[in-house]
């Protein structure tokens, strides 16, 4: 199965982010967020990563294209684009100027090596997080805040995500096509699987989860879609699989804005959106999602694949024939 995002997703994500993110000031005013200046300033060495001051240098982007299935909304809502702030316009100009300077195609470029001992330690911490060896952590360690920011915004996250999608593509090519009975299913998580919350967590400096602040952020319905996952979502639908979206978001308070956000980012035509109802409040994500998957299996569905950014999306009962973990060193959900 050919998936069109390979090595082409991170630039689109960067441009889409620039043009569609909500006004930065509105994000800064969410409850529980510490105000951050538009331009980074040095913070005390004890509270930040040594190389954090280098994060204002121009972003070095991987090879990329702007192709996207089904009429990409690169510039989002026209009215929103027209009202785009000067800082966003400048960011877009920098990206486009950088691409034009490459000439003859959008070739990859390399960052000069700036690895430090702290970088190596934070890399080890991130590997433990992704391998699910580090559990129960509430915040990114203070010395690794700059490292996580760089990982998420300088291209490595995009490359790692592309690698995961390549593995999914290879698996889909190996398995039988969806049966005619319409019961072959895939499950997708939503937050930081289909929709990105990077802007929110970056503004919090990847601090502890704040349910009220996150609810206010999510209720804006402004989370950008993640293009490689959207490509997978569409490809599976084209092959006849039923796609279910299972989220720990509260259905009563966030159901409407979540479905609208998904629709606006291209995630349409899914079989069902399953969110946390009152009887599941207080349960861990793993228990809640196990219950949702059991419900689907009891209805006769065969779960062929399961995609999420948290191990709690992928563990428990009825996880499916194969699970795929999307990288996320920003937070941990039990």
C-alpha positions in Angstrom: 0.0 0.0 0.0 1.5 3.3 -1.0 1.0 6.1 1.5 1.7 9.5 0.1 3.2 11.2 3.2 6.6 9.4 3.3 9.3 12.1 3.9 6.7 14.7 3.0 4.7 15.3 6.1 6.7 17.5 8.4 6.7 20.6 6.1 3.0 20.4 5.6 2.5 20.1 9.3 4.7 23.1 9.9 2.9 25.3 7.3 -0.6 24.0 8.4 0.4 24.8 12.0 1.4 28.3 11.1 -1.8 29.1 9.2 -4.4 27.3 11.4 -3.2 27.6 15.0 -5.4 29.8 17.2 -4.1 33.2 18.3 -1.2 32.6 20.6 -2.5 35.1 23.1 -5.7 33.1 23.5 -3.7 30.0 24.3 -1.5 31.8 26.8 -4.6 33.0 28.6 -5.9 29.5 29.3 -6.1 28.7 33.0 -3.0 27.0 34.4 -0.6 28.3 31.7 2.4 30.4 32.6 2.7 33.4 30.2 5.4 32.9 27.6 6.9 35.6 25.5 6.6 35.3 21.7 10.4 35.3 21.5 12.1 32.9 23.8 14.2 34.4 26.5 16.9 32.7 28.7 15.6 31.0 31.8 17.7 30.0 34.8 20.1 27.2 34.0 18.7 25.0 36.7 15.2 25.1 35.2 15.9 24.5 31.5 17.9 22.5 29.1 21.4 23.8 28.3 20.8 24.1 24.6 17.3 25.7 25.0 18.6 29.1 23.9 19.4 27.6 20.5 15.7 26.9 19.8 15.2 30.3 18.1 17.4 29.4 15.2 15.7 28.9 11.8 14.0 25.5 11.5 15.8 23.0 9.3 13.1 21.1 7.5 13.3 17.6 5.8 12.4 17.0 2.2 8.8 17.8 1.8 5.8 18.3 -0.5 2.5 20.0 0.0 0.5 17.2 -1.4 -2.5 16.1 0.7 -5.4 13.9 -0.1 -8.8 15.4 -0.9 -8.1 19.1 -1.4 -5.7 20.1 1.4 -6.8 23.1 3.5 -3.2 24.5 3.6 -4.4 27.9 4.5 -7.3 26.8 6.6 -10.4 29.0 6.8 -9.9 32.0 4.4 -11.2 34.4 7.0 -8.7 33.1 9.5 -5.9 33.3 7.0 -6.9 36.9 6.3 -6.6 37.8 10.0 -3.4 35.9 10.5 -1.1 37.8 12.9 2.2 39.3 11.9 4.2 36.8 13.9 2.5 33.9 12.0 3.0 35.6 8.6 6.7 36.1 9.5 7.0 32.4 10.4 5.4 31.4 7.1 7.7 33.7 5.2 10.8 32.2 6.9 9.7 28.7 5.9 9.0 29.6 2.3 12.2 31.6 2.0 14.2 28.7 3.4 12.6 26.3 0.8 13.3 28.7 -2.1 16.9 29.0 -1.0 17.4 25.3 -1.4 16.8 25.4 -5.2 16.3 22.5 -7.5 14.0 20.6 -5.1 13.4 20.6 -1.4 16.5 18.7 -0.4 17.1 17.8 3.2 19.5 19.9 5.2 21.5 19.0 8.3 21.9 20.7 11.7 25.4 21.2 13.0 26.1 18.9 15.8 25.3 20.4 19.2 24.9 17.3 21.3 25.6 17.7 25.0 25.7 15.3 27.9 22.2 16.5 28.8 21.0 15.7 25.3 22.3 12.1 25.6 20.6 11.7 29.0 17.3 13.1 27.6 17.5 10.8 24.6 17.8 7.9 27.0 14.8 9.1 29.0 12.7 9.4 25.8 13.7 5.9 24.7 12.5 4.6 28.2 9.2 6.5 27.7 8.6 5.1 24.2 9.5 1.6 25.4 7.1 2.0 28.3 9.9 1.4 30.8 9.3 4.8 32.4 5.8 4.8 33.9 3.8 7.2 36.0 5.8 10.3 35.2 3.8 13.5 35.5 6.0 16.1 33.8 9.0 16.2 31.4 12.1 16.5 33.6 13.2 20.1 33.8 16.6 19.5 32.1 14.8 17.9 29.2 12.2 20.5 28.4 14.3 22.1 25.7 15.2 18.7 24.3 11.6 17.6 24.0 10.7 21.0 22.3 13.5 20.4 19.8 12.5 16.8 19.2 8.8 17.8 18.5 9.5 20.9 16.4 12.8 20.4 14.5 11.9 17.4 12.4 12.8 14.2 14.3 9.3 13.7 15.5 8.1 13.9 11.9 10.7 11.5 10.7 9.8 9.0 13.5 6.2 9.4 12.7 6.8 8.6 9.1 8.7 5.5 10.1 5.7 4.3 12.1 3.5 4.9 9.2 5.8 2.9 6.9 5.4 -0.1 9.3 1.7 0.3 9.3 1.7 0.4 5.5 3.8 -2.8 5.3 1.4 -4.6 7.7 -1.7 -3.5 5.8 -0.1 -4.9 2.6 0.4 -8.2 4.3 -3.1 -8.8 5.7 -6.1 -9.8 3.8 -8.4 -7.0 2.4 -11.4 -6.1 4.5 -14.1 -8.8 4.3 -17.4 -8.2 2.6 -19.3 -8.5 5.8 -18.0 -5.0 6.9 -16.7 -6.2 10.3 -12.9 -5.7 9.8 -12.1 -2.7 12.0 -9.2 -0.4 12.9 -9.1 1.8 16.1 -7.5 5.2 16.3 -7.0 7.3 19.4 -7.6 11.1 18.9 -5.3 13.3 21.0 -1.8 13.4 19.5 -2.8 10.5 17.2 -5.3 12.2 14.9 -5.2 15.7 16.3 -2.1 17.5 17.7 -1.9 19.2 21.1 1.7 20.3 20.7 0.9 24.1 20.9 -0.9 23.6 24.2 1.8 21.4 25.9 4.6 23.6 24.6 2.9 26.7 26.2 2.7 24.8 29.5 6.4 23.8 29.1 5.2 20.2 29.1 4.0 20.5 32.7 1.6 18.4 34.7 -1.8 17.6 33.2 -4.4 20.3 34.1 -7.9 19.0 33.2 -9.6 22.4 33.3 -6.9 24.1 31.1 -7.0 21.2 28.7 -10.8 21.2 28.5 -10.7 24.9 27.6 -8.1 24.3 25.0 -9.9 21.3 23.4 -13.2 23.2 23.4 -11.8 25.7 20.9 -11.8 22.9 18.3 -8.5 24.2 16.9 -6.2 21.2 17.2 -4.4 20.7 13.9 -4.7 17.3 12.2 -1.6 15.1 11.9 -1.2 14.6 8.1 0.5 11.1 8.1 -2.3 9.7 10.3 -4.9 11.3 8.1 -3.3 9.6 5.1 -3.5 6.2 6.9 -7.1 6.9 8.0 -8.1 7.6 4.4 -6.2 4.6 3.0 -7.8 2.2 5.4 -11.3 3.5 4.5 -10.5 3.1 0.8 -9.6 -0.6 1.5 -13.0 -1.1 3.1 -12.0 -1.2 6.8 -14.3 0.4 9.4 -12.5 3.0 11.4 -13.5 3.7 15.0 -12.2 6.7 17.0 -11.9 6.0 20.7 -11.0 8.9 23.0 -10.8 9.5 26.7 -12.3 13.0 26.2 -15.5 13.6 28.1 -18.4 13.2 25.7 -20.9 15.6 27.4 -18.5 18.6 27.4 -16.3 17.9 24.5 -18.3 15.7 22.1 -19.6 18.3 19.8 -16.4 20.4 19.5 -14.3 17.2 19.0 -16.4 15.9 16.1 -16.3 19.3 14.5 -12.6 19.6 14.9 -12.1 16.1 13.4 -14.3 17.0 10.4 -12.5 20.3 9.8 -9.2 18.5 9.7 -10.4 15.9 7.2 -11.2 13.0 9.5 -14.7 12.2 8.2 -16.6 9.1 7.3 -15.5 7.1 10.4 -17.8 4.4 11.7 -18.2 5.7 15.2 -16.7 8.2 17.7 -16.5 6.6 21.1 -15.8 9.0 24.1 -15.9 8.8 27.8 -19.5 8.8 29.2 -20.4 9.5 32.9 -20.2 5.8 33.9 -16.6 5.6 32.9 -15.4 8.8 34.6 -12.6 8.1 37.0 -11.5 5.0 35.3 -8.0 4.8 33.9 -7.7 5.2 30.1 -6.6 1.6 29.8 -9.7 0.2 31.5 -12.0 2.6 29.6 -10.6 1.8 26.2 -10.6 -2.0 27.0 -14.3 -1.7 27.7 -14.9 0.1 24.4 -13.0 -2.5 22.4 -14.8 -5.3 24.1 -18.1 -3.6 23.1 -16.9 -3.7 19.5 -15.8 -7.3 19.7 -19.1 -8.3 21.2 -20.8 -6.6 18.2 -18.9 -8.9 15.9 -16.1 -6.6 14.8 -12.6 -8.0 14.2 -10.0 -5.5 15.3 -7.2 -5.7 12.7 -5.1 -2.8 14.0 -4.9 -0.2 16.8 -3.1 3.1 16.6 -2.3 5.4 19.6 0.3 7.6 21.1 -0.1 6.2 24.7 0.6 2.7 25.8 -2.8 2.9 27.6 -4.3 3.1 24.1 -2.7 -0.2 23.2 -2.8 -2.4 26.3 -5.6 -4.3 28.1 -8.3 -6.5 26.6 -9.0 -7.0 22.9 -6.2 -4.7 21.7 -6.4 -6.1 18.1 -4.2 -8.2 15.8 -1.4 -5.5 15.8 -0.8 -2.3 17.7 1.2 0.7 16.5 2.7 3.3 19.0 3.0 6.9 17.7 5.9 8.8 19.5 4.9 11.2 22.3 7.4 12.3 24.9 5.1 15.2 26.0 2.9 13.5 28.6 1.9 10.1 30.1 -1.7 8.8 30.4 -2.1 5.7 32.6 
